[in-house]
Amino acid sequence: MTKTKNRFAIASLFLLASSFATSEIHEYNRRVEFGMEAEAGFSNNAISASDVLVKELVIDLQEFDDKLPRHGLTTEFTLNENNYFNMDFGGKFRLGFFAGASGSGYLNLGKGIFDFLAKGLEVGDSYEAEMSIYTDLYITTGASFRTNIGGLGITVKPTYFVPLVYIPNTKASFSWDTSSSGKLQAKAKANLSVYSAVNLEKLFGDGEEDNGDDDLVIKDEIMSALSRGGVDLTFGVEYPFIGRVLEAGIYGRIPMIPGKLDYSMSKEINATVYTSENGLIDVINGNSPETECEIGDTTYSDEPYKLHRPLKFGFEGVYRPHGNTFLVYSMLGFALRSPFSNSVKMYPEYAVTGTAKFYNFLGLTLGMKYTDMAFSNQLNLMINTRIFELDTGVALRSPHFFRSFTGAGASVYVALKFGI
């Protein structure tokens, strides 16, 4: 009897250890798989779908200004595309290769700008406003490795990234002021820099005369950009606490070697417009006031600029109360955009999704998340025939939490997967 119990305990431990070795947070449906996935989205924090999907569109600046959040109008976009090939060796080791592109950005127009547009400028009024902008675009390639060591599922993904365009977080300030006598003074101050993998002076400046070798120059610039990429390391460590029922782990992206952009364009604006004592009154009366204005020149440089992709770290887990039939995924972390620079910005990230699967043929996912400084409420549908899988999804999104439920923006996701 004792021997039978011991054998049963050993067998149970063996089965439990086997489940530890094969289970993971992000499971795959195939031993050999190749595919592509893409996502694109755009949103704002003030204008909902119901505001524009009307029979007659009437723009009321005063009403729009009253509804605008205190920090103004923000628009954002996201782009992600990835092609990959994965091989799974019996659940003990996985090897993959990938290549793709990613980008994001936003533009914020301060509320003071819309206060001015909605209310106008009268004698004795003054307004202040800010504008900020950010953009990045990369192409990426790399490999991923996963294995199990001591009950831990360990994934590492070194990535070689090539920055194409980068605009660091840049702010511009504006002010309008009138005295009781009618003197008008307007000021604008900004220092915008755009970094690029191609020669911006040839695109926007006077450029150089055509010497017949433009194609060769473009090829040289492309090859130079591809060779000046950077490296970061994405990792994941997970552990199954109750077999496949509950698994949790940590993830992160560690910047290692910065990418470099060889060209930049800078525009410094430090302009002031003055009028005579009766300048505003002249404007009201339809006369042209006397003004003074100074704007700095555009400068170009080929001094390399170093750039990292965002640093990320957090916790994630999956709960499978009924095996593959239903699962809940959650993630909580933070990101540092433009780390090791004067434009560094920290923001949280989180996600909660629920997925129901029917014989692993149909899958439906509902969830919400906040990533890349935008809220998203998603609906995804999966059709899996084992050899072929189609994943499609739509999401309502916005930089403002409540606006993300009202159609202030949207994103579309599609993935095609093939394998055995």
Disulfide bonds with the S-S distance in Angstrom:
none
